[in-house]
Structures are given as C-alpha cells and as structure tokens.
Amino acid sequence: MGWFKVNKMWKKLKKMKIYKNFLNVIPRKPVFTRRAFFFISDILLISLAIYASFWFRFNGIIPDHYKKTLPYYILLALFLKLSFLVLYNLYDISWRFVSLDELIKIVKALSLGSLALGMTSFLLRTVMPFKDAPFPRSILLVDYIFSFILIGSIRISKRVLLEGLKSALKMKKEKVGILIIGAGSTGEQIIREMIRNKNSNYLPIGFVDDDPAKQGIKIHGIKVLGKREDIPQIIKNNEIDEVLIALSSAHSKDV
C-alpha cells in the first residue's frame, strides 16, 4: 500500500514543473565529470603552486620548521582559492570554448584568494602550528603567478589543442604540396611569393637542382632535396602534389 502511494505521488510530480526543475538540478554525467576533473586538477595545481613557491623562496632547501607547517598552508590555500573559484562559477565553464572572460574570472578569483591567504596567514601568525613558521610575504606573488599559469593553462589547453589540430588539418587538406625544379633566382622568387601570400594554396616542399654546390642548402627555409634524377624518390618520400619548373627556357627543354 505504501509503495502504491509513492508511485501515485511520483506520477503527479511528473506532470508538475517541479519535476522538470528537479531533473535540471541533477548534473548530467558529462557535466559532473568535467566539474570533477577541474576540481581535482585545481587541488593538485594549487598544492603544486604553494610547494613550488616555498621551494623557490628557499632556493630549493625548505627549512625543517617550514616543512612541518607547509601542509597546513597548502590546506589553507586550497580552502580559500577553491572557494573563490567556485564563487566565480569556474567549474561550470565549457572546456572547449574557454574565452578571455573566463581567464579574467580566474585572475579575479586568484587575486582574491591570494589576498585572503595573506590576510588569514597574518591573523594566524601567533597560532600553532603557524607560530613557528610565519608565512613569508614574498611567496604570495610567486604563488599567485604559478597558480594563474597552471590553472589558466589547464583551462585553455583543450581549446588550444583543438584549434591547433583544426588548423593543421585544414592546412593539410587545402594546401597543395609543390616540388620546385631549379633552385636559382626564378625558384627563389617563386618561394618568396608563396611565403608572402598567406592565402596561397601552395605549400613548397623542396627544391631539386643539378648543381652540386646547392645540394642540402635552404632557400627561405625550403631545402634542396636532391637532383632531377632523384625526383621519383623525392615524390615518393614526401607529400608532393605538383611539380613546378623554375628553369630558364634552355634548361627546361631537358626536363
């Protein structure tokens, strides 16, 4: 009988807006996974930033009395900085579409977190276990810089990676690999024009030239890969779509 009442009430809730709102409160798995990833990574990165700050402050040799107090400073930094990161909704951002706005929020959250860390450490300077190892003020700036670099980097890493892959794939798809026969003045002019024209669909892969003195040299960063007799092997070993002849009319008849 009790189960019947619960089931009947649940059916009524389904028809009400409160049911839909309740579902919206429950985080979907991808959202929860992203939040958990950022939260755990921030714990590790904030801890690393504090430890690295102490390490640099004492030139790689942290005094024993600070080694005992360091875990407490790490816990204090975690509580304060994570609180401000949560306050600025930095666990609800899209990893793929992180923008300048999110980076500004990170700056604000970490600025307030560092300020709170400095003030709290000052207030606790006479309390154990902080009494024996007061928080060095010089560490605040170093810790702030490390925290921003680490937390900011992890936030923008996916976007940078995806944009890089997208650009690389686009370039690879659109660019036509060119092998230039002739590493003389004509070939140099062609390369220079290709490099200058950013919208060009041509991607210079290399030169071939029969002049022994030119073997292995680079012209505007493009290498002479061999002689004309090496063309079949060069085409086989490189992504070459077209061959461009950059020789005088007298020599071009021999090609």
C-alpha positions as CSV (number, residue, x, y, z in Angstrom):
1,M,0.0,0.0,0.0
2,G,2.9,2.4,0.8
3,W,4.6,1.7,-2.5
4,F,1.3,2.4,-4.3
5,K,1.1,5.9,-2.6
6,V,4.7,6.7,-3.5
7,N,4.2,5.6,-7.1
8,K,1.0,7.6,-7.4
9,M,2.7,10.7,-6.0
10,W,5.6,10.3,-8.4
11,K,3.2,10.2,-11.4
12,K,1.7,13.5,-10.2
13,L,5.2,15.1,-9.8
14,K,5.9,14.1,-13.4
15,K,3.1,16.4,-14.6
16,M,4.3,19.3,-12.5
17,K,7.1,21.8,-13.3
18,I,8.8,20.9,-10.1
19,Y,9.8,17.5,-11.6
20,K,11.5,19.2,-14.6
21,N,13.3,21.6,-12.3
22,F,14.4,18.7,-10.1
23,L,15.9,17.0,-13.1
24,N,17.8,20.1,-14.1
25,V,19.4,20.2,-10.6
26,I,20.8,16.7,-11.1
27,P,24.1,17.1,-13.0
28,R,24.4,15.1,-16.2
29,K,27.3,12.7,-16.3
30,P,29.5,14.7,-18.8
31,V,28.9,17.9,-16.7
32,F,29.8,16.1,-13.4
33,T,32.9,14.6,-15.0
34,R,34.1,17.9,-16.2
35,R,33.5,19.6,-12.9
36,A,35.2,16.8,-11.0
37,F,38.2,16.9,-13.4
38,F,38.6,20.7,-13.0
39,F,38.2,20.5,-9.2
40,I,40.7,17.6,-8.7
41,S,43.2,19.2,-11.1
42,D,42.8,22.6,-9.2
43,I,43.6,20.8,-5.9
44,L,46.7,19.3,-7.4
45,L,47.8,22.5,-9.2
46,I,47.2,24.8,-6.2
47,S,49.1,22.5,-4.0
48,L,51.9,22.4,-6.5
49,A,52.0,26.2,-6.8
50,I,52.4,26.6,-3.0
51,Y,55.1,24.0,-2.7
52,A,57.0,25.4,-5.7
53,S,56.7,28.9,-4.2
54,F,58.3,27.7,-1.0
55,W,60.9,25.8,-2.9
56,F,61.9,28.9,-4.9
57,R,61.8,31.1,-1.8
58,F,64.3,29.0,0.0
59,N,66.5,28.2,-3.1
60,G,65.4,24.5,-3.2
61,I,66.1,23.8,0.5
62,I,62.9,24.3,2.6
63,P,63.8,24.6,6.3
64,D,62.5,21.8,8.6
65,H,60.2,24.0,10.6
66,Y,58.5,25.1,7.3
67,K,58.3,21.5,6.1
68,K,56.1,20.8,9.1
69,T,53.9,23.8,8.5
70,L,53.7,23.6,4.7
71,P,50.8,21.0,4.7
72,Y,48.7,23.4,6.8
73,Y,49.5,26.3,4.4
74,I,48.5,24.1,1.5
75,L,45.2,23.2,3.1
76,L,44.6,26.9,3.8
77,A,45.4,27.9,0.3
78,L,43.1,25.1,-1.1
79,F,40.1,26.2,1.0
80,L,40.4,29.9,0.1
81,K,41.3,29.6,-3.6
82,L,38.8,26.9,-4.3
83,S,36.1,28.9,-2.6
84,F,36.7,31.9,-4.9
85,L,36.9,29.7,-8.0
86,V,33.5,28.2,-7.1
87,L,32.2,31.7,-6.4
88,Y,33.1,32.8,-9.9
89,N,31.5,29.7,-11.4
90,L,34.8,28.5,-12.9
91,Y,33.6,24.9,-12.7
92,D,30.6,25.5,-15.0
93,I,32.6,26.6,-18.0
94,S,32.9,24.8,-21.3
95,W,36.4,23.4,-21.6
96,R,36.2,23.6,-25.3
97,F,35.1,27.2,-25.6
98,V,37.1,28.9,-22.9
99,S,37.4,32.6,-23.7
100,L,39.1,35.8,-22.3
101,D,36.1,36.3,-20.0
102,E,36.9,33.0,-18.1
103,L,40.6,33.9,-17.9
104,I,39.6,37.3,-16.4
105,K,37.5,35.5,-13.8
106,I,40.5,33.3,-13.0
107,V,42.6,36.4,-12.4
108,K,39.9,37.9,-10.1
109,A,39.3,34.6,-8.2
110,L,43.0,34.0,-7.6
111,S,43.6,37.6,-6.7
112,L,41.0,37.5,-4.0
113,G,42.3,34.0,-3.0
114,S,45.9,35.3,-2.6
115,L,44.7,38.4,-0.7
116,A,42.7,36.2,1.6
117,L,45.6,33.8,2.1
118,G,47.9,36.7,3.0
119,M,45.4,38.2,5.5
120,T,44.5,34.8,7.0
121,S,48.1,33.8,7.4
122,F,48.8,37.2,9.1
123,L,46.0,36.7,11.5
124,L,47.1,33.1,12.3
125,R,50.8,34.0,12.8
126,T,50.5,33.7,16.6
127,V,48.5,30.4,16.5
128,M,50.1,27.0,16.3
129,P,51.3,25.4,14.1
130,F,51.8,28.7,12.1
131,K,53.6,30.4,15.1
132,D,56.9,28.6,14.5
133,A,56.9,29.3,10.7
134,P,55.2,32.6,9.7
135,F,54.0,32.8,6.1
136,P,56.7,34.6,4.0
137,R,55.1,37.6,2.3
138,S,57.3,37.2,-0.8
139,I,55.7,33.9,-1.5
140,L,52.3,35.4,-2.2
141,L,53.3,36.9,-5.6
142,V,55.2,33.8,-6.7
143,D,52.3,31.6,-5.7
144,Y,49.8,33.9,-7.5
145,I,51.9,33.7,-10.7
146,F,52.3,29.9,-10.5
147,S,48.6,29.4,-9.7
148,F,47.5,31.5,-12.7
149,I,49.8,29.8,-15.1
150,L,48.9,26.3,-14.0
151,I,45.1,26.8,-13.6
152,G,44.8,29.0,-16.7
153,S,46.8,26.6,-18.8
154,I,44.7,23.6,-17.9
155,R,41.5,25.6,-18.7
156,I,42.7,26.7,-22.2
157,S,44.6,23.5,-23.1
158,K,41.7,21.8,-24.8
159,R,40.8,24.8,-26.9
160,V,44.4,25.4,-27.9
161,L,44.8,21.8,-28.8
162,L,41.6,21.6,-30.8
163,E,42.4,24.9,-32.6
164,G,45.9,23.7,-33.4
165,L,44.6,20.3,-34.8
166,K,41.9,22.1,-36.7
167,S,44.4,24.5,-38.3
168,A,46.8,21.7,-39.1
169,L,44.1,19.5,-40.7
170,K,42.8,22.5,-42.6
171,M,46.2,23.4,-43.9
172,K,46.9,19.8,-44.8
173,K,43.6,19.5,-46.6
174,E,43.8,22.7,-48.6
175,K,47.5,23.1,-49.3
176,V,49.0,21.7,-52.5
177,G,52.5,20.3,-52.0
178,I,54.9,21.8,-54.5
179,L,58.3,20.5,-55.6
180,I,60.3,23.1,-57.5
181,I,62.8,22.2,-60.2
182,G,65.5,24.8,-60.1
183,A,67.0,26.5,-57.1
184,G,68.1,29.6,-58.9
185,S,66.8,33.1,-58.9
186,T,63.5,32.1,-60.5
187,G,62.9,29.4,-57.9
188,E,63.8,31.9,-55.2
189,Q,61.2,34.4,-56.4
190,I,58.5,31.7,-56.6
191,I,59.2,30.6,-53.0
192,R,59.3,34.2,-51.8
193,E,55.9,34.9,-53.4
194,M,54.4,31.8,-51.9
195,I,55.6,32.7,-48.4
196,R,54.4,36.3,-48.8
197,N,51.0,35.3,-50.0
198,K,49.3,33.9,-46.9
199,N,46.2,32.9,-48.8
200,S,48.1,30.8,-51.3
201,N,47.0,27.2,-51.6
202,Y,50.5,26.1,-52.5
203,L,52.9,24.7,-49.9
204,P,56.5,24.5,-51.0
205,I,58.0,21.1,-50.0
206,G,61.5,21.4,-51.5
207,F,63.8,22.1,-54.5
208,V,65.7,19.9,-56.9
209,D,68.7,21.2,-58.7
210,D,71.6,19.5,-60.5
211,D,74.2,22.0,-59.2
212,P,76.3,20.1,-56.6
213,A,77.0,23.3,-54.7
214,K,73.3,23.7,-54.0
215,Q,72.7,20.3,-52.5
216,G,71.3,20.4,-49.0
217,I,71.1,24.2,-48.8
218,K,68.0,26.0,-47.8
219,I,66.3,29.0,-49.6
220,H,63.8,30.8,-47.4
221,G,63.7,27.7,-45.2
222,I,63.0,25.3,-48.1
223,K,65.6,22.7,-48.7
224,V,67.2,21.4,-51.9
225,L,66.3,17.8,-51.6
226,G,68.4,16.4,-54.5
227,K,69.0,16.3,-58.2
228,R,66.5,15.8,-61.1
229,E,67.3,12.2,-61.2
230,D,66.1,11.9,-57.6
231,I,62.6,13.3,-58.4
232,P,60.7,9.9,-58.4
233,Q,62.2,9.0,-54.9
234,I,61.6,12.6,-53.6
235,I,57.9,12.4,-54.7
236,K,57.6,9.0,-53.1
237,N,59.0,10.2,-49.7
238,N,57.1,13.5,-49.5
239,E,53.6,14.7,-49.9
240,I,54.0,16.3,-53.3
241,D,51.0,17.0,-55.5
242,E,52.6,19.1,-58.2
243,V,56.0,19.8,-59.8
244,L,56.8,23.3,-60.8
245,I,59.6,24.0,-63.3
246,A,61.6,27.1,-62.4
247,L,64.4,26.9,-65.1
248,S,65.4,29.0,-68.0
249,S,64.0,28.1,-71.4
250,A,67.3,26.5,-72.4
251,H,67.4,24.1,-69.4
252,S,63.6,23.5,-69.2
253,K,63.8,21.6,-72.6
254,D,65.9,19.0,-70.8
255,V,63.2,18.3,-68.2
